[in-house]
């Protein structure tokens, strides 16, 4: 399987994040990609190529023009008004407040974000364009006939919606790829999210559409980030009614329970009969992940990859979460090898 990444991913490197009432070193860091690249090289699963960065226009297939402009300009505005340290929002709207776009950078950060754990840094915009370039290059390979490709993208993407960021995510790489398949002629596309956290951004982008089925297996959002979306009764609106499926699972979920949810997810995807499948491949379901509470082991990731291959559909795997850096490379290789062996 071919892997596509971006040399620009390391440009987004935050000093830390606010979590559990403390400012701590960032869990989402460049070392994640370095670990995976080293493991892929050692495993020799296939070629690894670096893609050119995308143009900002590539984001506009799923993100609004004003939001893309904000991402482009945010660091320049922040540095001019606040200095060289990372940009984090301070407050958000409460019920009854109006959604009026502020003029100040502090207000804009709050307007477009939904958490205080996703800093904007000097290199964020360049890294976003790098990730977008990588996922679109991988998508082109699959659209041109490759059985599968792996987009090793950073920052991750599935929490980013049409006009908001959060959860370490700024641009939704999986959604951008799904839209690229549609723009290239695919009648139906499915996005399957296997990250520990619910892909709220992906759900929001496609929630009223029937052409892109979205399915998410994740920790129950009644007790886990992002809290305010991801429940089982959310099935789509308007034309998208019935084209979204959430499969929330409890803390402590191990492979025997996860496998049953994955079976259900794959059945729904197969029923959609997609021309292409995009997998939001989060590996924070690992037992040793520092911010998650599932119990999957390396062998389970191999089984996950093999089960994904049973769809027998052109597949783009897009890297999302996974923060146990010492195990991240081996777990990624397990998925890709399991997919290749199961195909």
C-alpha positions as YAML, in Angstrom:
chain: A
units: angstrom
residues:
- id: 1
  name: UNK
  ca: [0.00, 0.00, 0.00]
- id: 2
  name: UNK
  ca: [1.27, 3.45, -0.88]
- id: 3
  name: UNK
  ca: [1.53, 6.07, 1.88]
- id: 4
  name: UNK
  ca: [1.34, 9.80, 1.21]
- id: 5
  name: UNK
  ca: [2.44, 12.39, 3.75]
- id: 6
  name: UNK
  ca: [3.58, 16.01, 3.91]
- id: 7
  name: UNK
  ca: [6.94, 17.36, 4.96]
- id: 8
  name: UNK
  ca: [5.06, 20.38, 6.30]
- id: 9
  name: UNK
  ca: [3.31, 18.49, 9.10]
- id: 10
  name: UNK
  ca: [6.04, 19.41, 11.60]
- id: 11
  name: UNK
  ca: [5.44, 23.14, 11.10]
- id: 12
  name: UNK
  ca: [2.40, 22.91, 13.40]
- id: 13
  name: UNK
  ca: [4.01, 22.42, 16.79]
- id: 14
  name: UNK
  ca: [2.22, 23.93, 19.76]
- id: 15
  name: UNK
  ca: [3.77, 24.68, 23.13]
- id: 16
  name: UNK
  ca: [0.92, 22.90, 24.89]
- id: 17
  name: UNK
  ca: [-2.81, 22.59, 25.37]
- id: 18
  name: UNK
  ca: [-5.38, 23.31, 28.04]
- id: 19
  name: UNK
  ca: [-6.91, 20.10, 29.35]
- id: 20
  name: UNK
  ca: [-8.49, 19.06, 32.66]
- id: 21
  name: UNK
  ca: [-7.85, 22.53, 34.04]
- id: 22
  name: UNK
  ca: [-4.11, 22.42, 33.35]
- id: 23
  name: UNK
  ca: [-1.81, 23.64, 30.61]
- id: 24
  name: UNK
  ca: [0.14, 20.55, 29.57]
- id: 25
  name: UNK
  ca: [2.50, 19.51, 26.74]
- id: 26
  name: UNK
  ca: [0.53, 18.89, 23.56]
- id: 27
  name: UNK
  ca: [-0.53, 15.30, 22.96]
- id: 28
  name: UNK
  ca: [-0.92, 16.05, 19.24]
- id: 29
  name: UNK
  ca: [2.68, 16.65, 18.17]
- id: 30
  name: UNK
  ca: [5.01, 16.08, 15.18]
- id: 31
  name: UNK
  ca: [6.54, 13.01, 16.84]
- id: 32
  name: UNK
  ca: [3.37, 11.11, 16.02]
- id: 33
  name: UNK
  ca: [4.11, 11.23, 12.30]
- id: 34
  name: UNK
  ca: [7.82, 10.57, 12.82]
- id: 35
  name: UNK
  ca: [6.97, 7.38, 14.71]
- id: 36
  name: UNK
  ca: [4.65, 6.13, 11.99]
- id: 37
  name: UNK
  ca: [7.09, 6.95, 9.18]
- id: 38
  name: UNK
  ca: [9.85, 5.05, 10.97]
- id: 39
  name: UNK
  ca: [7.61, 2.01, 11.42]
- id: 40
  name: UNK
  ca: [6.46, 2.09, 7.80]
- id: 41
  name: UNK
  ca: [10.06, 2.24, 6.60]
- id: 42
  name: UNK
  ca: [11.02, -0.73, 8.77]
- id: 43
  name: UNK
  ca: [7.99, -2.75, 7.66]
- id: 44
  name: UNK
  ca: [8.49, -1.98, 3.94]
- id: 45
  name: UNK
  ca: [4.76, -2.14, 3.23]
- id: 46
  name: UNK
  ca: [5.05, -0.01, 0.11]
- id: 47
  name: UNK
  ca: [6.30, 3.30, -1.22]
- id: 48
  name: UNK
  ca: [6.11, 6.41, 0.97]
- id: 49
  name: UNK
  ca: [5.91, 9.72, -0.88]
- id: 50
  name: UNK
  ca: [5.74, 13.35, 0.17]
- id: 51
  name: UNK
  ca: [3.04, 15.39, -1.54]
- id: 52
  name: UNK
  ca: [3.11, 19.05, -2.50]
- id: 53
  name: UNK
  ca: [0.92, 21.37, -0.40]
- id: 54
  name: UNK
  ca: [-2.58, 22.15, -1.63]
- id: 55
  name: UNK
  ca: [-3.93, 25.52, -2.61]
- id: 56
  name: UNK
  ca: [-6.36, 27.13, -0.16]
- id: 57
  name: UNK
  ca: [-9.13, 26.60, -2.72]
- id: 58
  name: UNK
  ca: [-8.96, 22.87, -2.02]
- id: 59
  name: UNK
  ca: [-10.48, 23.44, 1.43]
- id: 60
  name: UNK
  ca: [-13.51, 25.23, 0.05]
- id: 61
  name: UNK
  ca: [-15.20, 22.07, -1.13]
- id: 62
  name: UNK
  ca: [-16.33, 21.40, 2.45]
- id: 63
  name: UNK
  ca: [-15.39, 24.54, 4.42]
- id: 64
  name: UNK
  ca: [-16.90, 28.02, 4.10]
- id: 65
  name: UNK
  ca: [-14.97, 30.84, 2.46]
- id: 66
  name: UNK
  ca: [-14.94, 32.96, 5.60]
- id: 67
  name: UNK
  ca: [-13.61, 30.10, 7.73]
- id: 68
  name: UNK
  ca: [-10.82, 29.31, 5.26]
- id: 69
  name: UNK
  ca: [-9.90, 33.01, 5.26]
- id: 70
  name: UNK
  ca: [-9.79, 32.96, 9.05]
- id: 71
  name: UNK
  ca: [-7.42, 29.98, 9.11]
- id: 72
  name: UNK
  ca: [-5.18, 31.69, 6.57]
- id: 73
  name: UNK
  ca: [-5.01, 34.99, 8.45]
- id: 74
  name: UNK
  ca: [-5.35, 33.97, 12.11]
- id: 75
  name: UNK
  ca: [-1.66, 33.76, 13.00]
- id: 76
  name: UNK
  ca: [-0.83, 37.06, 11.31]
- id: 77
  name: UNK
  ca: [-3.62, 38.81, 13.23]
- id: 78
  name: UNK
  ca: [-2.67, 37.13, 16.51]
- id: 79
  name: UNK
  ca: [1.03, 37.97, 16.21]
- id: 80
  name: UNK
  ca: [0.24, 41.60, 15.44]
- id: 81
  name: UNK
  ca: [-2.06, 41.97, 18.45]
- id: 82
  name: UNK
  ca: [-0.77, 39.45, 20.99]
- id: 83
  name: UNK
  ca: [2.75, 38.32, 20.17]
- id: 84
  name: UNK
  ca: [4.60, 35.14, 19.22]
- id: 85
  name: UNK
  ca: [2.99, 32.71, 21.68]
- id: 86
  name: UNK
  ca: [0.29, 30.23, 20.57]
- id: 87
  name: UNK
  ca: [-3.23, 31.53, 19.97]
- id: 88
  name: UNK
  ca: [-5.99, 30.08, 22.15]
- id: 89
  name: UNK
  ca: [-9.59, 31.30, 22.59]
- id: 90
  name: UNK
  ca: [-10.84, 32.59, 25.92]
- id: 91
  name: UNK
  ca: [-14.64, 32.50, 25.77]
- id: 92
  name: UNK
  ca: [-17.59, 31.19, 23.76]
- id: 93
  name: UNK
  ca: [-21.20, 32.16, 23.12]
- id: 94
  name: UNK
  ca: [-23.80, 31.13, 25.66]
- id: 95
  name: UNK
  ca: [-27.46, 30.51, 24.81]
- id: 96
  name: UNK
  ca: [-29.15, 33.79, 24.02]
- id: 97
  name: UNK
  ca: [-25.99, 35.45, 22.69]
- id: 98
  name: UNK
  ca: [-25.91, 36.43, 19.05]
- id: 99
  name: UNK
  ca: [-23.56, 34.90, 16.47]
- id: 100
  name: UNK
  ca: [-22.03, 38.10, 15.11]
- id: 101
  name: UNK
  ca: [-18.55, 37.80, 13.59]
- id: 102
  name: UNK
  ca: [-16.15, 39.83, 15.78]
- id: 103
  name: UNK
  ca: [-13.42, 42.11, 14.50]
- id: 104
  name: UNK
  ca: [-10.74, 41.27, 17.09]
- id: 105
  name: UNK
  ca: [-8.61, 38.14, 16.84]
- id: 106
  name: UNK
  ca: [-9.65, 37.07, 20.36]
- id: 107
  name: UNK
  ca: [-13.28, 37.18, 19.31]
- id: 108
  name: UNK
  ca: [-12.56, 35.41, 16.03]
- id: 109
  name: UNK
  ca: [-10.82, 32.54, 17.81]
- id: 110
  name: UNK
  ca: [-13.91, 32.04, 19.96]
- id: 111
  name: UNK
  ca: [-16.25, 32.49, 16.98]
- id: 112
  name: UNK
  ca: [-14.66, 29.69, 14.95]
- id: 113
  name: UNK
  ca: [-13.51, 27.23, 17.66]
- id: 114
  name: UNK
  ca: [-15.25, 24.95, 20.14]
- id: 115
  name: UNK
  ca: [-12.48, 24.10, 22.61]
- id: 116
  name: UNK
  ca: [-9.35, 25.48, 24.29]
- id: 117
  name: UNK
  ca: [-7.13, 22.54, 23.42]
- id: 118
  name: UNK
  ca: [-6.46, 23.40, 19.77]
- id: 119
  name: UNK
  ca: [-3.85, 26.17, 19.48]
- id: 120
  name: UNK
  ca: [-3.10, 28.08, 16.31]
- id: 121
  name: UNK
  ca: [0.65, 28.44, 15.85]
- id: 122
  name: UNK
  ca: [3.03, 30.08, 13.40]
- id: 123
  name: UNK
  ca: [3.01, 26.92, 11.25]
- id: 124
  name: UNK
  ca: [-0.60, 25.79, 11.53]
- id: 125
  name: UNK
  ca: [-1.80, 27.14, 8.18]
- id: 126
  name: UNK
  ca: [1.17, 25.70, 6.28]
- id: 127
  name: UNK
  ca: [0.68, 22.33, 7.97]
- id: 128
  name: UNK
  ca: [-3.04, 22.36, 7.08]
- id: 129
  name: UNK
  ca: [-2.19, 22.98, 3.41]
- id: 130
  name: UNK
  ca: [0.37, 20.19, 3.62]
- id: 131
  name: UNK
  ca: [-2.14, 17.73, 5.07]
- id: 132
  name: UNK
  ca: [-4.71, 18.71, 2.45]
- id: 133
  name: UNK
  ca: [-2.18, 18.19, -0.32]
- id: 134
  name: UNK
  ca: [-1.32, 14.76, 1.06]
- id: 135
  name: UNK
  ca: [-4.90, 13.55, 1.36]
- id: 136
  name: UNK
  ca: [-5.79, 14.81, -2.12]
- id: 137
  name: UNK
  ca: [-2.76, 13.10, -3.65]
- id: 138
  name: UNK
  ca: [-3.75, 9.84, -1.94]
- id: 139
  name: UNK
  ca: [-7.32, 10.33, -3.13]
- id: 140
  name: UNK
  ca: [-6.13, 10.80, -6.70]
- id: 141
  name: UNK
  ca: [-4.20, 7.53, -6.51]
- id: 142
  name: UNK
  ca: [-7.31, 5.64, -5.41]
- id: 143
  name: UNK
  ca: [-9.52, 7.40, -7.97]
- id: 144
  name: UNK
  ca: [-6.99, 6.42, -10.65]
- id: 145
  name: UNK
  ca: [-7.30, 2.74, -9.79]
- id: 146
  name: UNK
  ca: [-5.23, 1.95, -6.70]
- id: 147
  name: UNK
  ca: [-6.96, -0.59, -4.44]
- id: 148
  name: UNK
  ca: [-6.11, 1.54, -1.40]
- id: 149
  name: UNK
  ca: [-3.85, 4.32, -0.16]
- id: 150
  name: UNK
  ca: [-2.93, 5.72, 3.24]
- id: 151
  name: UNK
  ca: [-2.87, 9.48, 3.82]
- id: 152
  name: UNK
  ca: [-0.58, 10.09, 6.81]
- id: 153
  name: UNK
  ca: [-1.97, 13.51, 7.60]
- id: 154
  name: UNK
  ca: [-1.35, 15.90, 10.45]
- id: 155
  name: UNK
  ca: [-3.02, 17.91, 11.96]
- id: 156
  name: UNK
  ca: [-5.94, 15.45, 12.11]
- id: 157
  name: UNK
  ca: [-9.29, 16.53, 10.72]
- id: 158
  name: UNK
  ca: [-12.50, 14.80, 11.73]
- id: 159
  name: UNK
  ca: [-13.55, 17.31, 14.42]
- id: 160
  name: UNK
  ca: [-13.40, 20.26, 12.01]
- id: 161
  name: UNK
  ca: [-16.76, 21.29, 10.54]
- id: 162
  name: UNK
  ca: [-17.77, 23.60, 7.75]
- id: 163
  name: UNK
  ca: [-16.89, 26.71, 9.73]
- id: 164
  name: UNK
  ca: [-15.28, 25.63, 12.99]
- id: 165
  name: UNK
  ca: [-12.21, 23.94, 14.42]
- id: 166
  name: UNK
  ca: [-11.38, 22.04, 17.60]
- id: 167
  name: UNK
  ca: [-10.24, 18.67, 18.88]
- id: 168
  name: UNK
  ca: [-6.77, 19.26, 17.36]
- id: 169
  name: UNK
  ca: [-8.45, 19.61, 13.93]
- id: 170
  name: UNK
  ca: [-8.51, 22.61, 11.57]
- id: 171
  name: UNK
  ca: [-9.46, 21.23, 8.14]
- id: 172
  name: UNK
  ca: [-11.39, 18.00, 7.67]
- id: 173
  name: UNK
  ca: [-9.12, 15.85, 5.51]
- id: 174
  name: UNK
  ca: [-11.53, 12.90, 5.31]
- id: 175
  name: UNK
  ca: [-14.39, 15.15, 4.23]
- id: 176
  name: UNK
  ca: [-12.18, 16.91, 1.68]
- id: 177
  name: UNK
  ca: [-11.29, 13.52, 0.22]
- id: 178
  name: UNK
  ca: [-14.91, 12.34, 0.17]
- id: 179
  name: UNK
  ca: [-15.94, 15.49, -1.67]
- id: 180
  name: UNK
  ca: [-13.07, 15.00, -4.12]
- id: 181
  name: UNK
  ca: [-14.38, 11.52, -4.93]
- id: 182
  name: UNK
  ca: [-17.83, 12.99, -5.56]
- id: 183
  name: UNK
  ca: [-16.42, 15.79, -7.70]
- id: 184
  name: UNK
  ca: [-14.51, 13.17, -9.68]
- id: 185
  name: UNK
  ca: [-17.65, 11.25, -10.57]
- id: 186
  name: UNK
  ca: [-18.30, 8.84, -7.70]
- id: 187
  name: UNK
  ca: [-22.07, 8.59, -7.28]
- id: 188
  name: UNK
  ca: [-21.89, 7.46, -3.66]
- id: 189
  name: UNK
  ca: [-19.15, 7.68, -1.05]
- id: 190
  name: UNK
  ca: [-18.99, 6.38, 2.52]
- id: 191
  name: UNK
  ca: [-16.92, 7.81, 5.37]
- id: 192
  name: UNK
  ca: [-16.28, 5.34, 8.18]
- id: 193
  name: UNK
  ca: [-14.77, 6.85, 11.33]
- id: 194
  name: UNK
  ca: [-13.05, 4.42, 13.71]
- id: 195
  name: UNK
  ca: [-11.36, 7.01, 15.94]
- id: 196
  name: UNK
  ca: [-12.01, 6.81, 19.69]
- id: 197
  name: UNK
  ca: [-13.65, 10.25, 19.52]
- id: 198
  name: UNK
  ca: [-16.77, 11.00, 17.53]
- id: 199
  name: UNK
  ca: [-16.15, 12.70, 14.18]
- id: 200
  name: UNK
  ca: [-18.53, 15.57, 14.87]
- id: 201
  name: UNK
  ca: [-17.12, 17.70, 12.06]
- id: 202
  name: UNK
  ca: [-17.64, 15.00, 9.44]
- id: 203
  name: UNK
  ca: [-21.18, 14.43, 10.68]
- id: 204
  name: UNK
  ca: [-21.96, 18.16, 10.50]
- id: 205
  name: UNK
  ca: [-20.59, 18.55, 6.98]
- id: 206
  name: UNK
  ca: [-22.59, 15.71, 5.42]
- id: 207
  name: UNK
  ca: [-25.59, 15.47, 7.76]
- id: 208
  name: UNK
  ca: [-28.14, 16.68, 5.19]
- id: 209
  name: UNK
  ca: [-26.75, 14.72, 2.24]
- id: 210
  name: UNK
  ca: [-27.59, 11.26, 0.91]
- id: 211
  name: UNK
  ca: [-24.64, 10.95, -1.46]
- id: 212
  name: UNK
  ca: [-22.07, 10.66, 1.35]
- id: 213
  name: UNK
  ca: [-22.94, 8.13, 4.05]
- id: 214
  name: UNK
  ca: [-21.21, 8.81, 7.37]
- id: 215
  name: UNK
  ca: [-20.72, 6.14, 10.05]
- id: 216
  name: UNK
  ca: [-18.86, 6.64, 13.33]
- id: 217
  name: UNK
  ca: [-17.81, 4.10, 15.98]
- id: 218
  name: UNK
  ca: [-16.68, 5.99, 19.07]
- id: 219
  name: UNK
  ca: [-16.79, 6.38, 22.82]
- id: 220
  name: UNK
  ca: [-20.15, 7.44, 24.25]
- id: 221
  name: UNK
  ca: [-20.24, 11.23, 24.06]
- id: 222
  name: UNK
  ca: [-22.35, 11.49, 27.20]
- id: 223
  name: UNK
  ca: [-19.07, 11.00, 29.05]
- id: 224
  name: UNK
  ca: [-16.41, 11.77, 26.42]
- id: 225
  name: UNK
  ca: [-15.32, 14.65, 24.18]
- id: 226
  name: UNK
  ca: [-16.86, 16.21, 22.09]
- id: 227
  name: UNK
  ca: [-19.95, 15.65, 24.28]
- id: 228
  name: UNK
  ca: [-22.57, 17.55, 22.25]
- id: 229
  name: UNK
  ca: [-22.86, 15.31, 19.18]
- id: 230
  name: UNK
  ca: [-22.43, 11.63, 18.44]
- id: 231
  name: UNK
  ca: [-25.54, 10.08, 19.96]
- id: 232
  name: UNK
  ca: [-27.31, 7.06, 18.48]
- id: 233
  name: UNK
  ca: [-30.50, 8.97, 17.62]
- id: 234
  name: UNK
  ca: [-28.66, 11.27, 15.17]
- id: 235
  name: UNK
  ca: [-29.42, 9.72, 11.78]
- id: 236
  name: UNK
  ca: [-29.39, 12.67, 9.36]
- id: 237
  name: UNK
  ca: [-31.73, 15.48, 8.34]
- id: 238
  name: UNK
  ca: [-33.56, 16.36, 5.14]
- id: 239
  name: UNK
  ca: [-32.10, 14.51, 2.16]
- id: 240
  name: UNK
  ca: [-29.61, 12.95, 4.57]
- id: 241
  name: UNK
  ca: [-32.24, 11.30, 6.76]
- id: 242
  name: UNK
  ca: [-31.03, 7.73, 7.29]
- id: 243
  name: UNK
  ca: [-27.55, 8.42, 5.89]
- id: 244
  name: UNK
  ca: [-25.73, 8.83, 9.18]
- id: 245
  name: UNK
  ca: [-25.08, 6.16, 11.80]
- id: 246
  name: UNK
  ca: [-23.51, 6.63, 15.23]
- id: 247
  name: UNK
  ca: [-22.37, 3.58, 17.19]
- id: 248
  name: UNK
  ca: [-21.34, 4.85, 20.65]
- id: 249
  name: UNK
  ca: [-19.55, 2.41, 22.95]
- id: 250
  name: UNK
  ca: [-18.78, 2.53, 26.70]
- id: 251
  name: UNK
  ca: [-15.45, 3.22, 28.37]
- id: 252
  name: UNK
  ca: [-13.40, 0.05, 28.64]
- id: 253
  name: UNK
  ca: [-14.57, -1.38, 25.32]
- id: 254
  name: UNK
  ca: [-12.30, -4.20, 24.16]
- id: 255
  name: UNK
  ca: [-12.13, -5.99, 20.82]
- id: 256
  name: UNK
  ca: [-15.00, -8.43, 21.36]
- id: 257
  name: UNK
  ca: [-17.47, -5.55, 21.75]
- id: 258
  name: UNK
  ca: [-15.76, -3.32, 19.21]
- id: 259
  name: UNK
  ca: [-15.82, -6.05, 16.58]
- id: 260
  name: UNK
  ca: [-19.60, -6.32, 16.80]
- id: 261
  name: UNK
  ca: [-19.95, -2.56, 16.26]
- id: 262
  name: UNK
  ca: [-17.55, -2.73, 13.32]
- id: 263
  name: UNK
  ca: [-19.61, -5.55, 11.80]
- id: 264
  name: UNK
  ca: [-22.71, -3.33, 12.01]
- id: 265
  name: UNK
  ca: [-20.83, -0.39, 10.52]
- id: 266
  name: UNK
  ca: [-19.52, -2.44, 7.61]
- id: 267
  name: UNK
  ca: [-22.98, -3.82, 6.87]
- id: 268
  name: UNK
  ca: [-24.36, -0.29, 6.66]
- id: 269
  name: UNK
  ca: [-21.51, 0.83, 4.43]
- id: 270
  name: UNK
  ca: [-21.98, -2.17, 2.13]
- id: 271
  name: UNK
  ca: [-25.70, -1.44, 1.92]
- id: 272
  name: UNK
  ca: [-24.87, 2.06, 0.67]
- id: 273
  name: UNK
  ca: [-22.91, 0.45, -2.20]
- id: 274
  name: UNK
  ca: [-20.30, 3.23, -2.33]
- id: 275
  name: UNK
  ca: [-17.93, 3.76, -5.21]
- id: 276
  name: UNK
  ca: [-15.24, 4.70, -2.69]
- id: 277
  name: UNK
  ca: [-14.74, 4.43, 1.06]
- id: 278
  name: UNK
  ca: [-12.86, 6.95, 3.19]
- id: 279
  name: UNK
  ca: [-11.74, 5.63, 6.60]
- id: 280
  name: UNK
  ca: [-10.99, 8.13, 9.36]
- id: 281
  name: UNK
  ca: [-8.29, 5.98, 10.91]
- id: 282
  name: UNK
  ca: [-7.90, 6.97, 14.52]
- id: 283
  name: UNK
  ca: [-5.66, 4.69, 16.59]
- id: 284
  name: UNK
  ca: [-6.51, 6.21, 19.97]
- id: 285
  name: UNK
  ca: [-8.68, 3.15, 20.61]
- id: 286
  name: UNK
  ca: [-5.42, 1.52, 21.77]
- id: 287
  name: UNK
  ca: [-5.34, 0.25, 25.34]
- id: 288
  name: UNK
  ca: [-2.37, 2.46, 26.25]
- id: 289
  name: UNK
  ca: [-3.57, 5.73, 24.73]
- id: 290
  name: UNK
  ca: [-3.07, 8.56, 27.26]
- id: 291
  name: UNK
  ca: [-6.33, 10.42, 26.55]
- id: 292
  name: UNK
  ca: [-8.71, 7.57, 25.65]
- id: 293
  name: UNK
  ca: [-10.41, 4.64, 27.35]
- id: 294
  name: UNK
  ca: [-10.78, 1.71, 24.95]
- id: 295
  name: UNK
  ca: [-8.68, -1.46, 25.17]
- id: 296
  name: UNK
  ca: [-7.72, -2.51, 21.65]
- id: 297
  name: UNK
  ca: [-4.36, -4.28, 21.22]
- id: 298
  name: UNK
  ca: [-1.94, -4.41, 18.29]
- id: 299
  name: UNK
  ca: [-3.42, -7.72, 17.08]
- id: 300
  name: UNK
  ca: [-6.87, -6.12, 17.06]
- id: 301
  name: UNK
  ca: [-5.69, -3.42, 14.68]
- id: 302
  name: UNK
  ca: [-4.60, -6.15, 12.27]
- id: 303
  name: UNK
  ca: [-8.11, -7.63, 12.49]
- id: 304
  name: UNK
  ca: [-9.59, -4.16, 11.95]
- id: 305
  name: UNK
  ca: [-7.59, -3.75, 8.74]
- id: 306
  name: UNK
  ca: [-8.65, -7.17, 7.48]
- id: 307
  name: UNK
  ca: [-12.31, -6.40, 8.17]
- id: 308
  name: UNK
  ca: [-12.08, -3.08, 6.30]
- id: 309
  name: UNK
  ca: [-10.73, -4.97, 3.29]
- id: 310
  name: UNK
  ca: [-13.86, -7.15, 3.14]
- id: 311
  name: UNK
  ca: [-15.77, -4.20, 1.69]
- id: 312
  name: UNK
  ca: [-13.83, -4.87, -1.53]
- id: 313
  name: UNK
  ca: [-14.18, -1.20, -2.46]
- id: 314
  name: UNK
  ca: [-11.51, 1.39, -3.37]
- id: 315
  name: UNK
  ca: [-10.42, 2.67, 0.03]
- id: 316
  name: UNK
  ca: [-8.60, 5.74, 1.29]
- id: 317
  name: UNK
  ca: [-7.37, 5.52, 4.87]
- id: 318
  name: UNK
  ca: [-6.83, 8.92, 6.48]
- id: 319
  name: UNK
  ca: [-4.80, 9.26, 9.67]
- id: 320
  name: UNK
  ca: [-6.63, 10.83, 12.62]
- id: 321
  name: UNK
  ca: [-5.93, 10.37, 16.35]
- id: 322
  name: UNK
  ca: [-3.57, 8.15, 18.33]
- id: 323
  name: UNK
  ca: [-1.33, 9.54, 21.07]
- id: 324
  name: UNK
  ca: [0.56, 6.58, 22.54]
- id: 325
  name: UNK
  ca: [3.58, 7.44, 20.42]
- id: 326
  name: UNK
  ca: [5.68, 4.44, 21.46]
- id: 327
  name: UNK
  ca: [3.03, 2.07, 20.03]
- id: 328
  name: UNK
  ca: [1.58, 4.23, 17.27]
- id: 329
  name: UNK
  ca: [3.87, 3.03, 14.49]
- id: 330
  name: UNK
  ca: [3.32, -0.66, 15.21]
- id: 331
  name: UNK
  ca: [-0.44, -0.19, 15.45]
- id: 332
  name: UNK
  ca: [-0.54, 1.68, 12.14]
- id: 333
  name: UNK
  ca: [1.50, -1.02, 10.42]
- id: 334
  name: UNK
  ca: [-0.85, -3.64, 11.86]
- id: 335
  name: UNK
  ca: [-3.89, -1.98, 10.26]
- id: 336
  name: UNK
  ca: [-2.25, -1.52, 6.87]
- id: 337
  name: UNK
  ca: [-0.77, -5.02, 6.82]
- id: 338
  name: UNK
  ca: [-4.10, -6.49, 7.92]
- id: 339
  name: UNK
  ca: [-5.82, -4.61, 5.10]
- id: 340
  name: UNK
  ca: [-3.29, -5.76, 2.50]
- id: 341
  name: UNK
  ca: [-3.48, -9.37, 3.68]
- id: 342
  name: UNK
  ca: [-7.26, -9.31, 3.79]
- id: 343
  name: UNK
  ca: [-7.74, -7.77, 0.35]
...
